[in-house]
Amino acid sequence: MAVGVVVGLALVALIWLYQSNQGTPGEAGAPKVAPTGGGEAQTPPPAPTSSVPRVDLRRLDAPRRQPEKTRRNPFRFEGARQASGAPSPSSPLPTAGPGMIPRPSQPPTPIGPPPIPLKFIGIVEAAQRGAKVAVLSDGRDVFYGREGDVVDGRYRIVRIGVESIELEYLDGRGRQTIRLNG
């Protein structure tokens, strides 16, 4: 019973403290105003101003400075060339003269087919015949074959060595040696 009395008194004290800090239940959230000596109540302070800055709409309608007209192309690196006085790409470059090395008209094109994308992953030797079978992979499928066999419908096995294999395209071009990956 004594515990109930203590809890009740503590509850009454908490309610009293809460109401004295917050105002009466009808004035929840209203700031307390202390009366002055003259009997007049002080006016509450003005509401806090918003943190959003004011927008000057007249300034938005004012004319703005236009960007200057230039011959600059943002997709080409020309800044250093124009500053140094070197000719721009639109002007023809001299092709011959004292101390000049002639430039090729076109960049050199790669000669030959693309590299063969297979990996040589092992050799299987048949004991009775002495024939070697190469095991190759393109990362998805595994292929195997002897010398002279067609692999993946595009490549021919030319030679199977101890640590490498020699492949070529079916038309005989692009012979490539692929080393054994460990």
NORSULMO-V932861 format. One record per residue. N is the residue number from 1. RES is the residue in one letter. PSI is psi in whole degrees, 0 to 359 (* if undefined). NEAR is the number of other ideal C-beta (glycine too) atoms within 10 Angstrom. Layout:
N	RES	PSI	NEAR
N	RES	PSI	NEAR
//
This chain:
1	M	320	5
2	A	327	6
3	V	320	7
4	G	321	8
5	V	317	9
6	V	317	10
7	V	320	10
8	G	316	10
9	L	321	10
10	A	321	10
11	L	317	10
12	V	320	10
13	A	319	10
14	L	318	10
15	I	317	10
16	W	317	10
17	L	318	10
18	Y	316	10
19	Q	327	13
20	S	331	10
21	N	329	8
22	Q	347	13
23	G	182	13
24	T	162	10
25	P	331	8
26	G	339	6
27	E	33	11
28	A	127	9
29	G	351	6
30	A	138	11
31	P	147	8
32	K	141	11
33	V	124	11
34	A	134	6
35	P	148	9
36	T	172	9
37	G	335	5
38	G	2	6
39	G	355	6
40	E	148	8
41	A	139	10
42	Q	146	9
43	T	145	7
44	P	153	10
45	P	154	8
46	P	151	6
47	A	145	6
48	P	142	6
49	T	157	6
50	S	148	7
51	S	359	5
52	V	125	6
53	P	155	6
54	R	146	6
55	V	127	8
56	D	98	9
57	L	331	7
58	R	325	7
59	R	330	7
60	L	328	8
61	D	350	7
62	A	147	7
63	P	143	5
64	R	159	6
65	R	132	5
66	Q	148	6
67	P	151	6
68	E	149	6
69	K	124	6
70	T	167	7
71	R	13	8
72	R	135	11
73	N	114	10
74	P	349	6
75	F	4	6
76	R	147	10
77	F	100	8
78	E	355	16
79	G	311	9
80	A	326	8
81	R	316	13
82	Q	324	13
83	A	327	8
84	S	352	7
85	G	6	6
86	A	154	12
87	P	146	11
88	S	164	11
89	P	339	11
90	S	336	7
91	S	143	7
92	P	138	7
93	L	145	9
94	P	136	9
95	T	340	10
96	A	153	8
97	G	175	7
98	P	129	4
99	G	5	4
100	M	140	10
101	I	125	6
102	P	137	9
103	R	144	9
104	P	150	6
105	S	328	6
106	Q	151	5
107	P	150	5
108	P	140	6
109	T	145	5
110	P	139	6
111	I	135	5
112	G	171	10
113	P	168	13
114	P	159	8
115	P	152	9
116	I	125	20
117	P	15	12
118	L	152	21
119	K	138	14
120	F	113	21
121	I	354	16
122	G	172	14
123	I	138	16
124	V	126	10
125	E	130	10
126	A	123	10
127	A	323	6
128	Q	325	5
129	R	338	8
130	G	14	7
131	A	141	12
132	K	138	17
133	V	124	16
134	A	141	27
135	V	123	16
136	L	157	22
137	S	147	16
138	D	12	13
139	G	338	8
140	R	311	5
141	D	161	9
142	V	134	11
143	F	152	18
144	Y	156	16
145	G	163	19
146	R	177	13
147	E	130	15
148	G	346	9
149	D	154	13
150	V	132	12
151	V	133	19
152	D	19	14
153	G	4	7
154	R	337	13
155	Y	149	21
156	R	137	18
157	I	118	22
158	V	312	15
159	R	140	15
160	I	117	18
161	G	190	14
162	V	317	7
163	E	9	9
164	S	166	13
165	I	147	24
166	E	123	17
167	L	157	23
168	E	161	17
169	Y	158	16
170	L	330	12
171	D	3	9
172	G	357	9
173	R	163	9
174	G	50	15
175	R	134	15
176	Q	140	16
177	T	128	13
178	I	125	18
179	R	155	11
180	L	127	16
181	N	132	9
182	G	*	6
//
